[in-house]
Amino acid sequence: NRCYKKTEASGLGAICVYSAEHREAYLNKAGSLKLEVEFEGLLVSILRFDSWLCLGFRMVVTVSDEETSSLCFFASESTTSQTFWTERPPGSYSLKIQNLAQLIGEKYHTRGFLVNGYNWRLIIYPKGNEKDNGSGYISMYVEIDSTSEVFAYLTFFVYNKKVDKYLCIHDTQVKRFNALKKVWGSSQMLPLELFNDPKNGYIFEEDQCEFGVDVTIDSTVTNWEIVSFNENFCYPKFFFSVKNFTMLNEHLYFMSNTFSVGGNTWVLRFIRKCFSTLDDKWISIFLHLADNERLLPDERIYTRGHFRVLDPYGSNHITEKFNCWHDQSNSGCGHDKVVSMDKLQEVYLDEEDTLSVAIEFEVISATNYSPINYSAII
């Protein structure tokens, strides 16, 4: 909580830190202080604090102590990277190189390694990838050997023997791998000037070094459904006749012939007695999926339309609308009291005791589902 000023042969600098009375105003909930320092292209390490500020490059790096802070001068234009130290080795792939100076060529490809069923390669540019603005830096990438679209988070590792930890750059923005973009990475992982000096610990035990990567597959949508409501059909209307209707057993029901519409097969069921009250003064008509149609659990089909009991002698038809979802129970949809038996015999049966009914569909849904393991659910 003091203001420090320091003069050295290389120049003059001053750091003024908040006073005690301003603690609540300038500290966040985690107790961290954010500073802004303006230099003309210089990289400055601020000791005794937990932040590295690379102003002009707009990158903030968190380090653990003063010892590690002198080992990570970063200059990156990325605002989506996090840099940190960890004792944990890379989980996806590790590359150890002996006699690094003997490596000829601009880059090194590792053998393939599997992550979540996909084959990957780690690519190292020990002298920097000039084509990707990586001149003067260690450049690191991963390449997918697939044309599938994969979303992944990347963390690159460089081992430091001096502190026995891994310097990591984690990209907080998910990378989209596909046939058009198979390679993602960091062109400015670590300055070569810092990396190549054995005193800094990245090169150790007679020209050895270690790199690594973590590839974390981002979870994509695996369970989905697409529902459409179709209203255009080649044959939306169907007609049925039930002969000797009044002679039907009142305790049974009559099933129409099957008919297909909207990619499904349907039947109409006629009941002499009211379905809900067993009142023999009314007839019921219901729409059902045919017996050969079996819906999966939670699968549903929407239907909307209308029934008509046709007047054989005129145009005084009875119209009843239906609007419902059909599910695995196949309980159907329709109306309990479509027409009374008295009215039916008086108006809607012809001389041969025939009942004529029409059905017209207005909308039927169609749904595509992702594969579901129902045995696992049960």
HELIX and SHEET records of a PDB file:
HELIX    1   1 ALA A   20  HIS A   22  5                                   3    
HELIX    2   2 ARG A   23  TYR A   26  1                                   4    
HELIX    3   3 GLU A   66  SER A   69  1                                   4    
HELIX    4   4 LEU A  100  GLN A  102  5                                   3    
HELIX    5   5 GLU A  130  ASP A  132  5                                   3    
HELIX    6   6 LEU A  192  PHE A  195  1                                   4    
HELIX    7   7 PRO A  198  ASN A  200  5                                   3    
HELIX    8   8 PHE A  245  MET A  247  5                                   3    
HELIX    9   9 MET A  341  LYS A  343  1                                   3    
HELIX   10  10 LEU A  344  TYR A  348  3                                   5    
HELIX   11  11 TYR A  374  ILE A  377  1                                   4    
SHEET    1   A 2 CYS A   3  GLU A   8  0                                        
SHEET    2   A 2 GLY A  11  CYS A  16 -1                                        
SHEET    1   B 2 TRP A  52  CYS A  54  0                                        
SHEET    2   B 2 MET A  59  VAL A  61 -1                                        
SHEET    1   C 4 SER A  81  THR A  86  0                                        
SHEET    2   C 4 LYS A 165  ASP A 171 -1                                        
SHEET    3   C 4 VAL A 150  ASN A 160 -1                                        
SHEET    4   C 4 LYS A 175  PHE A 177 -1                                        
SHEET    1   D 5 SER A  81  THR A  86  0                                        
SHEET    2   D 5 LYS A 165  ASP A 171 -1                                        
SHEET    3   D 5 VAL A 150  ASN A 160 -1                                        
SHEET    4   D 5 GLN A 208  ILE A 217 -1                                        
SHEET    5   D 5 TYR A  93  GLN A  98 -1                                        
SHEET    1   E 3 TYR A 108  HIS A 109  0                                        
SHEET    2   E 3 TYR A 118  TYR A 125 -1                                        
SHEET    3   E 3 PHE A 113  VAL A 115 -1                                        
SHEET    1   F 4 TYR A 108  HIS A 109  0                                        
SHEET    2   F 4 TYR A 118  TYR A 125 -1                                        
SHEET    3   F 4 TYR A 137  ILE A 144 -1                                        
SHEET    4   F 4 VAL A 183  PRO A 191 -1                                        
SHEET    1   G 3 GLU A 225  ASN A 230  0                                        
SHEET    2   G 3 LEU A 355  TYR A 369 -1                                        
SHEET    3   G 3 LYS A 237  VAL A 242 -1                                        
SHEET    1   H 4 GLU A 225  ASN A 230  0                                        
SHEET    2   H 4 LEU A 355  TYR A 369 -1                                        
SHEET    3   H 4 ILE A 301  VAL A 309 -1                                        
SHEET    4   H 4 ILE A 318  HIS A 326 -1                                        
SHEET    1   I 3 TYR A 253  MET A 255  0                                        
SHEET    2   I 3 ASN A 264  ILE A 271 -1                                        
SHEET    3   I 3 PHE A 259  VAL A 261 -1                                        
SHEET    1   J 4 TYR A 253  MET A 255  0                                        
SHEET    2   J 4 ASN A 264  ILE A 271 -1                                        
SHEET    3   J 4 TRP A 282  LEU A 289 -1                                        
SHEET    4   J 4 CYS A 333  SER A 340 -1                                        
END                                                                             
